[in-house]
Amino acid sequence: MAKATTRKIPDCTETVSSIFVARRDLLHGAKLVIQGSPFTVEEADLLVSLYGVKELGWNDLEPDIDGYVTYRQLENFLVHSASLLSRRIIKLAKVKPALLEVADGDVTAGQHFNSKRVRITAQGIKAIKPVWERYQVLSAELVQGFTGEQRIGHYAVNTGISQKIRERRAGLGALFAGRHSWIQVASATELVGEISSIKYGGTV
């Protein structure tokens, strides 16, 4: 990714790519935040998300009247890998005392009878609150030196991009319809074959 100077507006690709770069670097910060806790980054991400719904009034997730959030919502919301989500939830729900509480889907609310819902328990709140507080300390340190105007702009761009992707998740693929003329199907097949034949540490 080319380095953008402060004297010109970064192009669209630089703007979006910088988010991926920051996400990569923030992973190191996330590992520091959970240091000393019994949680992995993915488990902390899950617990913080549900803590935010319960205690901080976050509206990114839509809890039902009983405070439960569906697994599907969490899969689309979590910052870190959503794979093995069900296994992580079961693990945190089975510890004594339980950090999460799982319930079957609410059919009366239009949820599938085979779906699952989850909410954080009082013990879960108690366990994850110190992690959240450490994250607040890290955040305050990272934004030092940036003006309020810069932070407002940064927040607006990031939340705006997220909103667009969520609203158009299913339709984004249409952007690339008919735009594959740069590589022919036959060439693509050959390329896949070449890549598949490469041995790590060796040659084709």
C-alpha positions as CSV (number, residue, x, y, z in Angstrom):
1,M,0.0,0.0,0.0
2,A,1.4,3.4,-1.0
3,K,2.0,5.9,1.8
4,A,-0.3,8.8,1.6
5,T,1.1,12.2,2.6
6,T,-0.7,14.6,4.9
7,R,-1.0,17.1,2.0
8,K,-3.3,15.2,-0.2
9,I,-6.5,13.2,0.3
10,P,-5.7,9.5,0.3
11,D,-7.4,7.7,-2.6
12,C,-10.2,5.3,-1.9
13,T,-8.1,2.1,-1.9
14,E,-5.6,3.7,0.5
15,T,-8.4,4.7,2.8
16,V,-9.9,1.2,3.0
17,S,-6.6,-0.6,3.1
18,S,-5.5,1.5,6.1
19,I,-8.4,0.0,8.1
20,F,-7.0,-3.6,7.4
21,V,-3.5,-2.4,8.4
22,A,-4.8,-0.9,11.6
23,R,-6.8,-4.0,12.4
24,R,-3.7,-6.1,12.1
25,D,-1.7,-3.9,14.4
26,L,-4.6,-3.6,16.9
27,L,-4.5,-7.3,17.3
28,H,-1.2,-6.9,19.2
29,G,-3.0,-4.4,21.5
30,A,-5.9,-6.8,22.0
31,K,-3.5,-9.5,23.2
32,L,-2.1,-7.0,25.7
33,V,-5.6,-6.1,26.9
34,I,-6.5,-9.7,27.7
35,Q,-3.1,-10.5,29.3
36,G,-3.7,-12.0,32.7
37,S,-7.3,-12.9,32.0
38,P,-8.4,-16.5,31.3
39,F,-9.7,-15.6,27.8
40,T,-8.5,-15.8,24.3
41,V,-8.9,-12.8,22.0
42,E,-12.0,-14.4,20.4
43,E,-13.6,-15.2,23.7
44,A,-13.0,-11.7,25.0
45,D,-14.4,-10.3,21.8
46,L,-17.6,-12.3,22.3
47,L,-17.9,-11.4,26.0
48,V,-17.2,-7.7,25.4
49,S,-19.8,-7.6,22.6
50,L,-22.5,-9.0,24.9
51,Y,-21.3,-6.8,27.8
52,G,-21.7,-3.8,25.5
53,V,-25.3,-4.8,24.7
54,K,-26.2,-5.4,28.4
55,E,-24.3,-2.6,30.2
56,L,-23.3,0.1,27.6
57,G,-26.4,0.4,25.5
58,W,-24.7,-0.7,22.2
59,N,-27.2,-0.9,19.4
60,D,-25.1,-2.8,16.8
61,L,-26.7,-6.0,18.1
62,E,-30.5,-6.3,18.6
63,P,-31.3,-8.1,21.8
64,D,-34.8,-9.4,22.3
65,I,-37.1,-8.5,25.2
66,D,-35.2,-10.9,27.5
67,G,-31.8,-9.6,26.5
68,Y,-30.8,-12.5,24.3
69,V,-28.9,-12.1,21.0
70,T,-29.0,-14.7,18.3
71,Y,-26.0,-16.6,17.2
72,R,-26.5,-15.3,13.6
73,Q,-26.2,-11.7,14.8
74,L,-23.0,-12.4,16.6
75,E,-21.5,-14.2,13.6
76,N,-22.0,-11.0,11.6
77,F,-20.8,-8.6,14.3
78,L,-17.7,-10.1,16.0
79,V,-14.5,-8.4,15.1
80,H,-12.4,-11.5,15.4
81,S,-13.0,-14.9,13.8
82,A,-16.6,-16.0,14.1
83,S,-15.6,-19.6,13.3
84,L,-16.2,-22.1,16.1
85,L,-18.6,-19.5,17.7
86,S,-21.0,-22.1,19.0
87,R,-18.1,-24.0,20.6
88,R,-16.9,-20.9,22.4
89,I,-20.4,-20.0,23.6
90,I,-20.9,-23.5,25.0
91,K,-17.5,-23.4,26.8
92,L,-18.3,-20.1,28.5
93,A,-21.8,-21.3,29.4
94,K,-20.5,-24.5,31.0
95,V,-17.9,-22.9,33.3
96,K,-19.0,-22.6,37.0
97,P,-20.3,-20.1,37.6
98,A,-21.5,-19.6,34.0
99,L,-20.4,-16.5,32.1
100,L,-23.1,-16.9,29.4
101,E,-26.6,-18.2,29.3
102,V,-28.0,-20.0,26.2
103,A,-31.6,-20.4,25.2
104,D,-33.5,-21.9,22.3
105,G,-34.8,-19.6,19.6
106,D,-38.0,-17.7,20.2
107,V,-40.4,-19.0,17.6
108,T,-43.0,-16.4,18.5
109,A,-40.5,-13.7,17.5
110,G,-40.0,-15.3,14.1
111,Q,-36.7,-17.1,15.0
112,H,-36.1,-20.6,13.7
113,F,-37.0,-23.4,16.1
114,N,-33.5,-24.8,15.8
115,S,-31.7,-21.5,16.4
116,K,-30.0,-20.4,19.6
117,R,-29.8,-17.2,21.6
118,V,-27.2,-16.1,24.2
119,R,-26.8,-13.4,26.8
120,I,-24.2,-12.5,29.3
121,T,-24.6,-13.4,33.0
122,A,-23.8,-11.3,36.1
123,Q,-20.7,-13.4,36.5
124,G,-19.8,-12.8,32.9
125,I,-20.1,-9.1,33.4
126,K,-17.9,-9.3,36.4
127,A,-15.2,-11.3,34.5
128,I,-15.0,-9.2,31.4
129,K,-15.3,-5.7,32.9
130,P,-11.6,-5.5,33.8
131,V,-10.8,-6.4,30.2
132,W,-13.1,-3.7,28.9
133,E,-11.4,-1.2,31.3
134,R,-8.0,-2.1,30.0
135,Y,-9.3,-1.6,26.4
136,Q,-10.4,1.9,27.4
137,V,-6.9,2.6,28.7
138,L,-5.3,1.4,25.5
139,S,-7.8,3.4,23.4
140,A,-7.0,6.6,25.3
141,E,-3.3,6.0,24.7
142,L,-3.6,5.3,21.0
143,V,-5.7,8.4,20.2
144,Q,-3.4,10.8,22.0
145,G,-2.1,13.5,19.6
146,F,-5.1,13.4,17.3
147,T,-7.4,16.3,17.4
148,G,-11.1,16.0,18.1
149,E,-11.9,16.8,14.4
150,Q,-9.6,14.1,13.2
151,R,-11.2,11.6,15.5
152,I,-14.7,12.6,14.4
153,G,-13.6,12.1,10.8
154,H,-12.0,8.8,11.5
155,Y,-15.1,7.5,13.3
156,A,-17.4,8.8,10.6
157,V,-15.4,7.0,7.8
158,N,-15.1,3.7,9.7
159,T,-18.7,3.5,10.8
160,G,-19.9,4.7,7.4
161,I,-18.0,1.9,5.6
162,S,-19.3,-0.7,8.1
163,Q,-22.9,0.5,7.6
164,K,-22.6,0.3,3.8
165,I,-21.2,-3.2,3.9
166,R,-24.0,-4.4,6.3
167,E,-26.7,-2.8,4.2
168,R,-25.4,-4.2,0.9
169,R,-23.7,-7.4,2.1
170,A,-25.6,-9.6,-0.3
171,G,-25.3,-7.2,-3.2
172,L,-21.7,-6.2,-3.1
173,G,-20.8,-9.1,-5.5
174,A,-22.8,-7.4,-8.2
175,L,-20.1,-4.7,-8.3
176,F,-17.8,-7.2,-10.1
177,A,-20.3,-8.6,-12.5
178,G,-18.7,-8.7,-16.0
179,R,-15.4,-7.2,-14.8
180,H,-13.2,-10.3,-15.1
181,S,-11.9,-9.6,-18.6
182,W,-8.4,-9.1,-17.2
183,I,-8.1,-12.8,-16.9
184,Q,-9.6,-15.5,-19.2
185,V,-11.3,-18.5,-17.7
186,A,-8.7,-20.8,-19.3
187,S,-5.9,-18.7,-17.9
188,A,-7.5,-18.7,-14.5
189,T,-7.7,-22.5,-14.6
190,E,-4.0,-22.7,-15.6
191,L,-3.1,-20.3,-12.8
192,V,-4.9,-22.4,-10.2
193,G,-3.1,-25.5,-11.4
194,E,0.3,-23.7,-11.2
195,I,-0.4,-22.5,-7.6
196,S,-1.7,-25.9,-6.5
197,S,1.5,-27.5,-7.7
198,I,3.8,-25.3,-5.7
199,K,5.4,-26.9,-2.7
200,Y,6.1,-24.7,0.3
201,G,9.8,-24.2,0.5
202,G,10.4,-25.5,-3.0
203,T,9.7,-24.7,-6.6
204,V,7.1,-25.5,-9.2
